[in-house]
Amino acid sequence: MSEYVKFTYDRATSELAPFSGLADLNACRRKLRELQLIGIDSNGVCFGNLSVRDDATKKDFYITGSATGGLSELTLANCAKVVAYDFERNSLRYEGYAVPSSESLTHAAIYESDGSARAIIHCHDSKFWLRLLDRAPTTSKAVEYGTAEMAHEIRRLFETSDVHQRKIFVMGGHEGGIVTFGRNLEEAFAISMHERNEAAHLQR
């Protein structure tokens, strides 16, 4: 098991059929990497992940593999398809060679909470994070990333905040962690850039 993955997982098959969203996923990753919102830090730890909903099943989703943030381009071998998950058991089942991102349950909670969400971006920016903390919907500072507790926190935000309208939230217990979502990766990216610019303007 990856040291960063906090859930248990079961591989249904190591084969992953080509999916149409891979080109868009790579295009978005290139922009995020240029802005250093995903990548690899000075300690060699990769950060950031993206996913897109599977249009055929509506429930399954494709997500970048664990520890792939440092790669400039992803192939099918660097992605996984989450085909089942259980928050109570803190587990998931997937297809593909790569182990799904440590944030897979976080992505699952968003897709489950918002049927219109078709793409998700989890990026890192410490300054942006500090400016948005408690100003945008924010998960509990006591809850760690990639846990079943985080999935429940996201469900809570959808019930008690305007996260459905804003399509962005801050991970209070995961420094730098910011999540945006939308109808596609372009919208999720645009929301991130808009909020980032607004936060920078307010800081002046």
C-alpha positions as CSV (number, residue, x, y, z in Angstrom):
1,M,0.0,0.0,0.0
2,S,1.2,3.5,-0.8
3,E,2.3,5.3,2.4
4,Y,0.0,8.2,1.5
5,V,-3.1,6.2,0.8
6,K,-5.3,5.8,3.9
7,F,-8.0,3.6,2.6
8,T,-7.9,-0.1,1.7
9,Y,-8.3,-1.0,-1.9
10,D,-8.9,-3.9,-4.2
11,R,-8.0,-4.0,-7.9
12,A,-10.7,-5.5,-10.1
13,T,-8.4,-5.7,-13.1
14,S,-5.1,-4.2,-14.1
15,E,-6.5,-3.3,-17.5
16,L,-8.0,0.2,-18.0
17,A,-9.9,0.8,-21.2
18,P,-9.1,4.1,-23.0
19,F,-11.4,7.0,-21.9
20,S,-12.2,10.1,-23.8
21,G,-11.4,12.4,-20.9
22,L,-7.6,11.6,-20.8
23,A,-6.7,14.3,-23.3
24,D,-8.6,17.0,-21.4
25,L,-7.1,15.8,-18.1
26,N,-3.6,16.2,-19.4
27,A,-4.4,19.6,-20.9
28,C,-5.6,20.8,-17.5
29,R,-2.7,19.2,-15.7
30,R,-0.2,21.1,-17.9
31,K,-1.8,24.4,-16.9
32,L,-1.9,23.5,-13.2
33,R,1.8,22.3,-13.3
34,E,2.9,25.6,-14.9
35,L,1.2,27.4,-12.0
36,Q,2.8,24.9,-9.5
37,L,-0.6,24.0,-8.2
38,I,0.2,20.3,-8.7
39,G,3.6,18.8,-8.9
40,I,6.3,17.5,-6.5
41,D,7.7,19.4,-3.5
42,S,11.3,19.8,-2.3
43,N,11.0,16.6,-0.2
44,G,10.0,14.6,-3.3
45,V,6.4,14.3,-2.3
46,C,3.9,14.6,-5.1
47,F,0.7,16.7,-4.6
48,G,-2.5,17.4,-6.5
49,N,-4.9,15.2,-8.3
50,L,-7.7,15.4,-10.9
51,S,-10.7,13.2,-11.8
52,V,-13.5,13.1,-14.4
53,R,-16.9,11.2,-14.0
54,D,-17.5,8.2,-16.3
55,D,-20.3,9.3,-18.7
56,A,-21.3,5.7,-19.3
57,T,-22.0,4.6,-15.7
58,K,-22.6,8.1,-14.2
59,K,-21.3,6.7,-10.9
60,D,-17.7,5.5,-11.6
61,F,-14.9,8.0,-12.2
62,Y,-11.4,8.2,-13.6
63,I,-8.7,9.6,-11.3
64,T,-5.0,10.3,-11.5
65,G,-2.9,7.7,-9.7
66,S,-1.2,8.1,-6.4
67,A,2.2,9.9,-6.5
68,T,1.8,11.0,-10.1
69,G,1.9,14.8,-9.5
70,G,5.5,15.0,-10.6
71,L,4.8,13.5,-14.1
72,S,4.6,16.0,-16.9
73,E,2.1,13.8,-18.9
74,L,-0.1,10.9,-17.9
75,T,-0.8,7.7,-19.8
76,L,-3.5,5.2,-19.0
77,A,-1.0,3.4,-16.8
78,N,-0.9,6.5,-14.5
79,C,-4.7,6.6,-14.1
80,A,-7.3,4.4,-12.3
81,K,-11.1,4.0,-12.6
82,V,-12.9,3.8,-9.3
83,V,-15.8,1.4,-9.7
84,A,-17.0,1.0,-6.1
85,Y,-16.3,2.6,-2.7
86,D,-17.5,2.3,0.9
87,F,-17.0,5.3,3.3
88,E,-17.9,3.2,6.3
89,R,-15.4,0.6,5.5
90,N,-12.9,3.2,4.2
91,S,-12.3,1.1,1.1
92,L,-12.6,1.2,-2.7
93,R,-12.4,-1.1,-5.7
94,Y,-10.8,0.1,-8.9
95,E,-9.6,-0.8,-12.4
96,G,-6.1,0.0,-13.8
97,Y,-2.4,-0.5,-13.1
98,A,-2.0,2.6,-10.9
99,V,-3.2,2.8,-7.3
100,P,-5.9,5.6,-7.2
101,S,-5.0,8.9,-5.7
102,S,-5.1,9.1,-1.9
103,E,-7.9,11.6,-2.3
104,S,-10.2,9.2,-4.1
105,L,-12.8,9.0,-1.3
106,T,-12.9,12.8,-1.3
107,H,-13.7,12.8,-5.0
108,A,-16.3,10.1,-4.5
109,A,-18.0,12.2,-1.8
110,I,-18.3,15.2,-4.2
111,Y,-19.6,13.2,-7.1
112,E,-22.2,11.5,-4.7
113,S,-23.2,14.9,-3.3
114,D,-23.5,16.8,-6.6
115,G,-24.9,14.9,-9.5
116,S,-24.0,17.8,-11.9
117,A,-20.3,17.6,-11.0
118,R,-18.3,15.9,-13.8
119,A,-14.8,17.0,-13.0
120,I,-12.7,17.7,-9.8
121,I,-9.4,19.4,-9.2
122,H,-7.5,19.1,-5.9
123,C,-4.6,21.5,-5.9
124,H,-2.1,23.0,-3.4
125,D,-1.3,26.6,-2.8
126,S,-0.4,27.7,0.8
127,K,-1.0,31.4,0.3
128,F,-4.3,30.8,-1.5
129,W,-5.3,28.4,1.2
130,L,-4.7,30.9,4.0
131,R,-6.7,33.6,2.2
132,L,-9.6,31.3,1.7
133,L,-9.6,29.5,5.0
134,D,-13.0,29.9,6.7
135,R,-13.9,32.5,4.0
136,A,-14.9,29.7,1.6
137,P,-16.6,26.4,2.8
138,T,-14.0,24.8,4.9
139,T,-13.7,21.2,6.3
140,S,-12.9,20.7,9.9
141,K,-9.3,21.3,10.9
142,A,-9.4,18.1,12.9
143,V,-10.0,15.9,9.8
144,E,-7.1,14.6,7.7
145,Y,-7.0,14.3,3.9
146,G,-7.9,11.0,2.2
147,T,-10.0,9.6,5.1
148,A,-13.5,8.5,5.4
149,E,-14.0,11.3,7.9
150,M,-13.1,13.8,5.1
151,A,-15.8,12.2,2.9
152,H,-18.3,12.8,5.7
153,E,-17.1,16.3,6.1
154,I,-17.7,17.0,2.5
155,R,-21.2,15.6,2.8
156,R,-21.7,18.0,5.7
157,L,-20.5,21.0,3.7
158,F,-23.1,20.2,1.0
159,E,-25.8,20.1,3.6
160,T,-24.8,23.2,5.6
161,S,-22.9,25.6,3.3
162,D,-23.1,27.2,-0.2
163,V,-20.4,24.8,-1.6
164,H,-22.9,23.6,-4.2
165,Q,-23.1,27.1,-5.7
166,R,-19.5,28.2,-5.1
167,K,-18.0,24.8,-6.3
168,I,-14.9,25.3,-4.1
169,F,-13.9,24.3,-0.6
170,V,-10.8,24.5,1.6
171,M,-9.5,21.4,3.4
172,G,-9.0,22.8,6.9
173,G,-6.9,20.0,8.1
174,H,-4.7,19.7,5.0
175,E,-2.5,22.7,4.6
176,G,-2.6,24.1,1.1
177,G,-5.4,21.8,0.0
178,I,-8.1,23.4,-2.1
179,V,-10.8,21.6,-4.2
180,T,-12.8,22.9,-7.1
181,F,-15.4,21.1,-9.2
182,G,-17.6,21.7,-12.2
183,R,-19.3,20.5,-15.3
184,N,-15.9,19.8,-16.8
185,L,-12.3,20.4,-16.0
186,E,-12.3,23.8,-17.8
187,E,-15.0,25.0,-15.4
188,A,-13.2,23.6,-12.3
189,F,-10.0,25.3,-13.4
190,A,-11.8,28.6,-14.2
191,I,-13.3,28.6,-10.7
192,S,-9.9,28.0,-9.1
193,M,-8.4,30.9,-11.1
194,H,-11.2,33.3,-10.3
195,E,-11.2,32.6,-6.6
196,R,-7.4,32.8,-6.6
197,N,-7.4,36.2,-8.2
198,E,-10.2,37.4,-5.9
199,A,-8.3,36.2,-2.8
200,A,-5.1,38.0,-4.0
201,H,-7.0,41.2,-4.6
202,L,-8.6,41.2,-1.1
203,Q,-5.1,40.7,0.4
204,R,-3.8,43.9,-1.1
